[in-house]
């Protein structure tokens, strides 16, 4: 066998045997073949589900908080609008009251003028007789 040179078929079978040996070795270290693999996968799945549940809970809490803040903001805006409307109404009432006072003052001034005019005419009439 000193001068044995493998032919092509021998080299192919040797390569196939080596490939089978490597695959067998890889399958031995494959985690899917490990007896506790299913337990670890189940634990990972459980943790993933719990993580997603916490994430969904945080999101729901955040949405609820945003809705509460929006409601508070709407209530505050409505309160401010009511206050502004009340202030406008108060200012209008003050303006109307001021206009009424101005009309009364003008009426009093006219009455005083008319009284002075009447008194002057009376004095003039008295002086002509």
VEXMAR-61943 format. One record per atom (N, C-alpha, C): atom name; x, y, z. Coordinates in nm, 3 decimals, always signed. Layout:
  at        u        v        w
  CA        X        Y        Z
...
This chain:
  at        u        v        w
   N   +0.081   -0.118   +0.000
  CA   +0.000   +0.000   +0.000
   C   +0.085   +0.125   +0.000
   N   +0.209   +0.107   -0.011
  CA   +0.298   +0.221   -0.014
   C   +0.268   +0.312   -0.131
   N   +0.245   +0.255   -0.242
  CA   +0.223   +0.334   -0.361
   C   +0.075   +0.348   -0.393
   N   -0.009   +0.343   -0.288
  CA   -0.154   +0.352   -0.310
   C   -0.193   +0.495   -0.334
   N   -0.250   +0.519   -0.448
  CA   -0.305   +0.650   -0.478
   C   -0.455   +0.631   -0.494
   N   -0.533   +0.698   -0.406
  CA   -0.678   +0.677   -0.414
   C   -0.733   +0.734   -0.544
   N   -0.824   +0.661   -0.598
  CA   -0.887   +0.711   -0.719
   C   -1.000   +0.807   -0.681
   N   -1.067   +0.857   -0.780
  CA   -1.171   +0.959   -0.758
   C   -1.284   +0.908   -0.670
   N   -1.329   +0.788   -0.690
  CA   -1.438   +0.729   -0.612
   C   -1.398   +0.717   -0.465
   N   -1.273   +0.676   -0.438
  CA   -1.226   +0.668   -0.301
   C   -1.225   +0.806   -0.235
   N   -1.180   +0.904   -0.306
  CA   -1.177   +1.040   -0.249
   C   -1.319   +1.091   -0.220
   N   -1.413   +1.061   -0.308
  CA   -1.552   +1.103   -0.285
   C   -1.610   +1.036   -0.162
   N   -1.587   +0.905   -0.148
  CA   -1.643   +0.835   -0.032
   C   -1.575   +0.883   +0.097
   N   -1.447   +0.912   +0.092
  CA   -1.376   +0.962   +0.210
   C   -1.432   +1.100   +0.247
   N   -1.457   +1.184   +0.152
  CA   -1.513   +1.317   +0.178
   C   -1.653   +1.305   +0.235
   N   -1.733   +1.212   +0.183
  CA   -1.869   +1.192   +0.232
   C   -1.866   +1.141   +0.376
   N   -1.773   +1.048   +0.406
  CA   -1.761   +0.997   +0.543
   C   -1.720   +1.109   +0.638
   N   -1.629   +1.195   +0.594
  CA   -1.585   +1.307   +0.678
   C   -1.701   +1.403   +0.702
   N   -1.778   +1.425   +0.598
  CA   -1.894   +1.515   +0.612
   C   -1.996   +1.457   +0.709
   N   -2.021   +1.327   +0.701
  CA   -2.114   +1.261   +0.793
   C   -2.063   +1.272   +0.937
   N   -1.933   +1.254   +0.955
  CA   -1.874   +1.263   +1.089
   C   -1.890   +1.405   +1.144
   N   -1.866   +1.505   +1.061
  CA   -1.884   +1.644   +1.106
   C   -2.029   +1.672   +1.143
   N   -2.123   +1.624   +1.062
  CA   -2.265   +1.646   +1.089
   C   -2.307   +1.578   +1.219
   N   -2.253   +1.457   +1.242
  CA   -2.284   +1.385   +1.365
   C   -2.233   +1.464   +1.485
   N   -2.113   +1.520   +1.472
  CA   -2.053   +1.599   +1.580
   C   -2.135   +1.727   +1.605
   N   -2.177   +1.793   +1.498
  CA   -2.257   +1.916   +1.510
   C   -2.391   +1.885   +1.574
   N   -2.454   +1.774   +1.536
  CA   -2.583   +1.737   +1.594
   C   -2.572   +1.709   +1.742
   N   -2.456   +1.656   +1.784
  CA   -2.438   +1.630   +1.927
   C   -2.437   +1.760   +2.006
   N   -2.376   +1.865   +1.951
  CA   -2.367   +1.992   +2.025
   C   -2.484   +2.086   +1.993
   N   -2.573   +2.046   +1.906
  CA   -2.690   +2.128   +1.872
   C   -2.778   +2.143   +1.996
   N   -2.812   +2.267   +2.036
  CA   -2.892   +2.286   +2.157
   C   -3.032   +2.227   +2.144
   N   -3.082   +2.212   +2.023
  CA   -3.216   +2.156   +2.006
   C   -3.220   +2.010   +2.049
   N   -3.107   +1.943   +2.047
  CA   -3.102   +1.804   +2.088
   C   -3.079   +1.788   +2.238
   N   -3.054   +1.898   +2.305
  CA   -3.028   +1.892   +2.449
   C   -3.159   +1.863   +2.522
   N   -3.156   +1.780   +2.628
  CA   -3.280   +1.743   +2.695
   C   -3.353   +1.861   +2.760
   N   -3.284   +1.963   +2.804
  CA   -3.348   +2.076   +2.872
   C   -3.379   +2.192   +2.776
   N   -3.359   +2.166   +2.648
  CA   -3.381   +2.271   +2.548
   C   -3.526   +2.319   +2.550
   N   -3.620   +2.227   +2.555
  CA   -3.762   +2.263   +2.554
   C   -3.797   +2.347   +2.677
   N   -3.739   +2.312   +2.792
  CA   -3.764   +2.391   +2.914
   C   -3.712   +2.533   +2.897
   N   -3.591   +2.545   +2.844
  CA   -3.533   +2.679   +2.825
   C   -3.616   +2.759   +2.726
   N   -3.660   +2.695   +2.618
  CA   -3.743   +2.764   +2.520
   C   -3.875   +2.809   +2.582
   N   -3.935   +2.723   +2.665
  CA   -4.061   +2.758   +2.731
   C   -4.040   +2.875   +2.826
   N   -3.928   +2.874   +2.899
  CA   -3.898   +2.984   +2.990
   C   -3.879   +3.114   +2.912
   N   -3.807   +3.106   +2.800
  CA   -3.787   +3.226   +2.717
   C   -3.920   +3.278   +2.664
   N   -4.005   +3.185   +2.621
  CA   -4.135   +3.225   +2.569
   C   -4.218   +3.291   +2.678
   N   -4.214   +3.233   +2.798
  CA   -4.289   +3.289   +2.911
   C   -4.240   +3.430   +2.942
   N   -4.107   +3.448   +2.946
  CA   -4.051   +3.581   +2.973
   C   -4.091   +3.680   +2.864
   N   -4.090   +3.633   +2.740
  CA   -4.128   +3.720   +2.629
   C   -4.273   +3.763   +2.641
   N   -4.361   +3.668   +2.675
  CA   -4.503   +3.701   +2.691
   C   -4.522   +3.799   +2.806
   N   -4.453   +3.777   +2.918
  CA   -4.463   +3.869   +3.032
   C   -4.413   +4.007   +2.995
   N   -4.303   +4.012   +2.921
  CA   -4.246   +4.141   +2.879
   C   -4.346   +4.216   +2.791
   N   -4.408   +4.145   +2.697
  CA   -4.508   +4.207   +2.610
   C   -4.629   +4.254   +2.690
   N   -4.668   +4.175   +2.791
  CA   -4.781   +4.215   +2.875
   C   -4.749   +4.343   +2.951
   N   -4.627   +4.351   +3.005
  CA   -4.587   +4.474   +3.076
   C   -4.582   +4.593   +2.981
   N   -4.531   +4.568   +2.861
  CA   -4.523   +4.676   +2.762
   C   -4.663   +4.725   +2.726
   N   -4.756   +4.631   +2.707
  CA   -4.894   +4.668   +2.673
   C   -4.959   +4.742   +2.791
   N   -4.929   +4.698   +2.912
  CA   -4.984   +4.766   +3.030
   C   -4.932   +4.908   +3.040
   N   -4.800   +4.925   +3.017
  CA   -4.742   +5.061   +3.021
   C   -4.805   +5.148   +2.913
   N   -4.826   +5.090   +2.795
  CA   -4.886   +5.167   +2.686
   C   -5.028   +5.207   +2.721
   N   -5.105   +5.113   +2.778
  CA   -5.243   +5.143   +2.817
   C   -5.245   +5.251   +2.925
   N   -5.152   +5.242   +3.021
  CA   -5.143   +5.343   +3.126
   C   -5.111   +5.480   +3.066
   N   -5.019   +5.479   +2.972
  CA   -4.980   +5.604   +2.907
   C   -5.097   +5.665   +2.830
   N   -5.170   +5.581   +2.758
  CA   -5.286   +5.630   +2.683
   C   -5.392   +5.685   +2.778
   N   -5.414   +5.614   +2.890
  CA   -5.513   +5.660   +2.989
   C   -5.468   +5.793   +3.049
   N   -5.340   +5.806   +3.078
  CA   -5.287   +5.931   +3.135
   C   -5.303   +6.046   +3.035
   N   -5.272   +6.019   +2.908
  CA   -5.288   +6.122   +2.805
   C   -5.435   +6.162   +2.792
   N   -5.524   +6.065   +2.799
  CA   -5.668   +6.096   +2.791
   C   -5.711   +6.179   +2.911
   N   -5.660   +6.144   +3.030
  CA   -5.695   +6.221   +3.150
   C   -5.643   +6.365   +3.138
   N   -5.519   +6.380   +3.091
  CA   -5.462   +6.514   +3.073
   C   -5.541   +6.594   +2.970
   N   -5.581   +6.528   +2.861
  CA   -5.659   +6.597   +2.758
   C   -5.794   +6.641   +2.814
   N   -5.854   +6.555   +2.896
  CA   -5.982   +6.591   +2.958
   C   -5.965   +6.709   +3.054
   N   -5.858   +6.704   +3.134
  CA   -5.832   +6.816   +3.225
   C   -5.809   +6.945   +3.148
   N   -5.735   +6.934   +3.038
  CA   -5.708   +7.051   +2.955
   C   -5.837   +7.107   +2.898
   N   -5.926   +7.018   +2.850
  CA   -6.054   +7.063   +2.795
   C   -6.139   +7.130   +2.902
   N   -6.140   +7.072   +3.022
  CA   -6.216   +7.132   +3.133
   C   -6.159   +7.269   +3.167
   N   -6.026   +7.279   +3.171
  CA   -5.961   +7.407   +3.203
   C   -5.992   +7.511   +3.095
   N   -5.987   +7.469   +2.968
  CA   -6.018   +7.562   +2.858
   C   -6.164   +7.607   +2.865
   N   -6.253   +7.515   +2.898
  CA   -6.395   +7.550   +2.911
   C   -6.415   +7.648   +3.027
   N   -6.343   +7.624   +3.137
  CA   -6.353   +7.714   +3.252
   C   -6.301   +7.853   +3.215
   N   -6.188   +7.857   +3.145
  CA   -6.132   +7.987   +3.103
   C   -6.228   +8.059   +3.008
   N   -6.287   +7.983   +2.915
  CA   -6.382   +8.043   +2.821
   C   -6.503   +8.099   +2.895
   N   -6.551   +8.026   +2.996
  CA   -6.665   +8.074   +3.075
   C   -6.626   +8.199   +3.152
   N   -6.504   +8.200   +3.209
  CA   -6.458   +8.319   +3.281
   C   -6.447   +8.439   +3.186
   N   -6.393   +8.415   +3.067
  CA   -6.380   +8.524   +2.970
   C   -6.517   +8.575   +2.928
   N   -6.612   +8.483   +2.907
  CA   -6.748   +8.525   +2.870
   C   -6.812   +8.605   +2.983
   N   -6.789   +8.562   +3.107
  CA   -6.843   +8.635   +3.221
   C   -6.779   +8.773   +3.231
   N   -6.650   +8.780   +3.204
  CA   -6.580   +8.910   +3.208
   C   -6.633   +9.002   +3.099
   N   -6.653   +8.948   +2.978
  CA   -6.708   +9.029   +2.869
   C   -6.847   +9.079   +2.906
   N   -6.929   +8.991   +2.963
  CA   -7.064   +9.028   +3.005
   C   -7.059   +9.138   +3.111
   N   -6.967   +9.122   +3.208
  CA   -6.953   +9.224   +3.314
   C   -6.911   +9.359   +3.255
   N   -6.816   +9.353   +3.159
  CA   -6.771   +9.478   +3.097
   C   -6.883   +9.542   +3.016
   N   -6.963   +9.461   +2.948
  CA   -7.077   +9.515   +2.873
   C   -7.178   +9.578   +2.967
   N   -7.204   +9.511   +3.080
  CA   -7.298   +9.566   +3.178
   C   -7.245   +9.697   +3.235
   N   -7.114   +9.704   +3.262
  CA   -7.055   +9.829   +3.311
   C   -7.066   +9.938   +3.206
   N   -7.044   +9.903   +3.080
  CA   -7.055  +10.002   +2.973
   C   -7.198  +10.052   +2.962
   N   -7.295   +9.960   +2.974
  CA   -7.437  +10.000   +2.969
   C   -7.470  +10.089   +3.088
   N   -7.419  +10.053   +3.206
  CA   -7.445  +10.134   +3.326
   C   -7.382  +10.273   +3.310
   N   -7.262  +10.277   +3.255
  CA   -7.195  +10.405   +3.234
   C   -7.273  +10.490   +3.134
   N   -7.324  +10.425   +3.028
  CA   -7.403  +10.499   +2.930
   C   -7.532  +10.551   +2.994
   N   -7.595  +10.468   +3.080
  CA   -7.717  +10.512   +3.151
   C   -7.685  +10.631   +3.241
   N   -7.571  +10.625   +3.312
  CA   -7.532  +10.738   +3.398
   C   -7.507  +10.864   +3.315
   N   -7.446  +10.846   +3.197
  CA   -7.420  +10.961   +3.110
   C   -7.552  +11.021   +3.062
   N   -7.648  +10.936   +3.026
  CA   -7.779  +10.985   +2.981
   C   -7.848  +11.058   +3.096
   N   -7.844  +11.001   +3.217
  CA   -7.905  +11.067   +3.334
   C   -7.839  +11.201   +3.362
   N   -7.704  +11.204   +3.351
  CA   -7.632  +11.329   +3.375
   C   -7.673  +11.435   +3.273
   N   -7.682  +11.394   +3.146
  CA   -7.725  +11.488   +3.042
   C   -7.868  +11.537   +3.069
   N   -7.954  +11.444   +3.113
  CA   -8.092  +11.483   +3.144
   C   -8.095  +11.582   +3.260
   N   -8.014  +11.557   +3.364
  CA   -8.008  +11.649   +3.479
   C   -7.954  +11.784   +3.436
   N   -7.849  +11.782   +3.352
  CA   -7.793  +11.908   +3.305
   C   -7.894  +11.986   +3.221
   N   -7.968  +11.914   +3.137
  CA   -8.070  +11.980   +3.055
   C   -8.180  +12.035   +3.145
   N   -8.219  +11.957   +3.247
  CA   -8.323  +12.005   +3.338
   C   -8.275  +12.129   +3.412
   N   -8.148  +12.130   +3.455
  CA   -8.093  +12.247   +3.525
   C   -8.087  +12.366   +3.430
   N   -8.048  +12.343   +3.306
  CA   -8.044  +12.451   +3.206
   C   -8.184  +12.506   +3.182
   N   -8.280  +12.413   +3.166
  CA   -8.418  +12.454   +3.144
   C   -8.471  +12.533   +3.263
   N   -8.432  +12.489   +3.383
  CA   -8.478  +12.561   +3.504
   C   -8.416  +12.700   +3.507
   N   -8.289  +12.712   +3.475
  CA   -8.225  +12.845   +3.474
   C   -8.290  +12.934   +3.367
   N   -8.315  +12.871   +3.251
  CA   -8.379  +12.946   +3.143
   C   -8.519  +12.993   +3.186
   N   -8.592  +12.906   +3.249
  CA   -8.728  +12.941   +3.294
   C   -8.721  +13.050   +3.401
   N   -8.623  +13.040   +3.492
  CA   -8.609  +13.141   +3.597
   C   -8.572  +13.275   +3.535
   N   -8.485  +13.274   +3.438
  CA   -8.445  +13.399   +3.373
   C   -8.563  +13.459   +3.300
   N   -8.642  +13.378   +3.232
  CA   -8.759  +13.429   +3.162
   C   -8.860  +13.484   +3.263
   N   -8.870  +13.414   +3.377
  CA   -8.964  +13.462   +3.480
   C   -8.918  +13.596   +3.534
   N   -8.788  +13.611   +3.555
  CA   -8.736  +13.738   +3.604
   C   -8.758  +13.847   +3.501
   N   -8.738  +13.814   +3.376
  CA   -8.756  +13.912   +3.272
   C   -8.904  +13.954   +3.261
   N   -8.991  +13.859   +3.276
  CA   -9.133  +13.887   +3.269
   C   -9.176  +13.973   +3.386
   N   -9.121  +13.946   +3.501
  CA   -9.151  +14.020   +3.623
   C   -9.100  +14.163   +3.608
   N   -8.987  +14.178   +3.546
  CA   -8.928  +14.310   +3.533
   C   -9.000  +14.395   +3.430
   N   -9.077  +14.341   +3.339
  CA   -9.146  +14.416   +3.236
   C   -9.277  +14.469   +3.288
   N   -9.332  +14.418   +3.380
  CA   -9.464  +14.461   +3.424
   C   -9.459  +14.588   +3.488
